[in-house]
Amino acid sequence: MESRGKRKKFSDQPRDIQNIVSILQKMGIEKFESNVPHMLFEFSHSFAQEVLEDSRNFAEYAGRQKIDASDVQLAIQNYNEKYFTRSLRPDFLKELANVRNKVPIPPPPAVSSKVECEDRSGHCLPADGHVRDAERLPGRFRRSAGLSRSQ
């Protein structure tokens, strides 16, 4: 275990933390910061607590005093839908794209050619930040606007 501060011995850690460290090592994860097992333990504890609370609520709603496996399964499914998202199937996405792409893109709205300059320099920048009178820009700005020196 790597650490930024003082390291506790493995045997000095609580049993739950030792179990998490053992799981990490069995998965081939040898190097990790010392707070990682504690964070994983906190996550697993909050997950179990939320699932069991939801299971109890489902059992009470069903009129039972005891939680059964179906309550826990429903609570886990509820947790997954609440915190995790599933990606959409590729065939569904392709069908959705085909439907969407059948509608043509509308033409852009006509832009008024009248530009009012508030300063006397002649460099006009409208409120949306686009250069409309790019011919008047100095050379270094003309290149960034997509114009060459000869234009």
C-alpha positions in Angstrom: 0.0 0.0 0.0 1.4 3.4 -0.9 0.7 6.3 1.3 1.4 10.0 1.5 1.6 10.0 5.3 2.4 7.5 7.9 1.4 3.9 7.0 -0.4 1.6 9.4 0.6 -2.0 9.4 -1.8 -4.3 7.6 -2.6 -6.1 10.9 -3.4 -2.8 12.6 -6.2 -2.1 10.1 -9.8 -3.0 10.9 -11.0 -6.4 9.6 -13.3 -4.8 7.0 -10.4 -2.8 5.6 -8.2 -5.8 5.6 -10.8 -7.7 3.6 -11.0 -4.9 1.0 -7.2 -4.8 0.7 -7.2 -8.6 0.2 -9.9 -8.2 -2.6 -7.8 -5.5 -4.3 -4.7 -7.7 -4.1 -6.5 -10.7 -5.5 -7.6 -8.6 -8.4 -4.0 -7.8 -9.1 -4.0 -4.2 -7.7 -0.9 -4.0 -5.7 -0.3 -0.2 -5.5 -2.9 2.2 -4.2 -3.2 5.1 -1.8 -3.9 4.3 1.8 -7.4 6.0 1.7 -8.7 3.8 -1.2 -9.8 0.9 1.0 -11.5 3.3 3.4 -13.3 5.0 0.5 -14.4 1.6 -0.9 -15.6 0.6 2.5 -17.6 3.8 2.9 -19.2 3.3 -0.5 -20.1 -0.3 0.2 -21.6 0.6 3.6 -23.7 3.4 2.1 -24.8 1.2 -0.7 -25.9 -1.6 1.7 -27.6 0.9 4.0 -29.6 2.5 1.1 -30.5 -0.9 -0.4 -31.7 -2.3 3.0 -33.7 0.9 3.8 -35.4 0.6 0.4 -36.0 -3.1 0.9 -37.7 -2.4 4.3 -39.9 0.3 2.6 -40.9 -2.2 -0.2 -41.7 -4.9 2.4 -43.8 -2.4 4.5 -45.6 -1.3 1.3 -46.4 -4.9 0.5 -47.8 -5.4 4.1 -45.0 -7.7 5.3 -43.0 -7.4 8.5 -39.9 -9.2 7.1 -37.8 -8.4 4.1 -37.5 -11.1 1.5 -35.3 -11.6 -1.6 -37.7 -9.9 -3.9 -37.6 -6.7 -1.9 -33.8 -6.7 -2.0 -33.8 -7.4 -5.7 -36.3 -4.5 -6.3 -34.2 -2.2 -4.1 -31.0 -3.0 -6.0 -32.8 -2.5 -9.3 -34.1 0.8 -8.0 -30.5 1.8 -6.9 -29.1 1.0 -10.3 -31.7 3.0 -12.2 -31.2 5.9 -9.8 -27.4 6.2 -9.9 -26.3 4.5 -13.1 -27.3 4.9 -16.7 -27.4 2.2 -19.4 -26.2 3.0 -22.9 -28.8 2.7 -25.7 -28.6 -0.2 -28.1 -26.7 0.7 -31.4 -29.6 -0.5 -33.5 -32.0 1.8 -31.7 -29.6 4.8 -32.1 -29.2 4.1 -35.8 -33.0 4.0 -36.2 -33.3 7.2 -34.3 -30.6 8.9 -36.4 -32.4 7.8 -39.6 -35.7 9.3 -38.5 -34.0 12.5 -37.4 -31.9 12.8 -40.6 -35.0 12.5 -42.8 -36.0 16.1 -41.8 -33.9 18.6 -43.8 -31.9 21.2 -41.9 -33.7 24.6 -42.4 -31.7 27.3 -44.2 -29.9 29.8 -42.0 -31.7 33.1 -41.4 -30.8 36.0 -43.5 -28.2 38.3 -41.9 -28.5 42.0 -42.2 -25.6 43.5 -44.1 -25.9 46.7 -42.2 -23.3 46.9 -39.5 -23.0 49.9 -37.2 -19.6 50.7 -35.8 -19.5 52.6 -32.5 -15.8 53.4 -32.7 -14.1 55.3 -35.5 -11.5 52.7 -36.3 -13.8 50.9 -38.7 -13.2 47.5 -37.1 -16.8 46.3 -36.5 -17.5 43.5 -34.0 -21.2 42.9 -33.5 -22.5 41.7 -30.1 -22.3 38.0 -31.0 -18.5 38.4 -31.5 -18.3 37.5 -35.2 -16.3 39.7 -37.7 -18.6 40.9 -40.4 -16.3 43.3 -42.1 -13.2 41.1 -42.3 -11.7 43.0 -45.2 -10.8 45.9 -42.8 -9.0 43.7 -40.3 -5.2 43.9 -40.0 -3.2 41.0 -41.5 -2.7 38.9 -38.4 -6.5 39.0 -37.8 -7.4 38.4 -41.4 -5.6 35.0 -41.3 -7.6 33.9 -38.2 -10.8 35.1 -40.0 -9.9 32.8 -42.9 -8.7 35.5 -45.4 -5.4 35.6 -47.0 -3.3 38.7 -47.6 -4.1 38.9 -51.3 -7.9 39.1 -50.7 
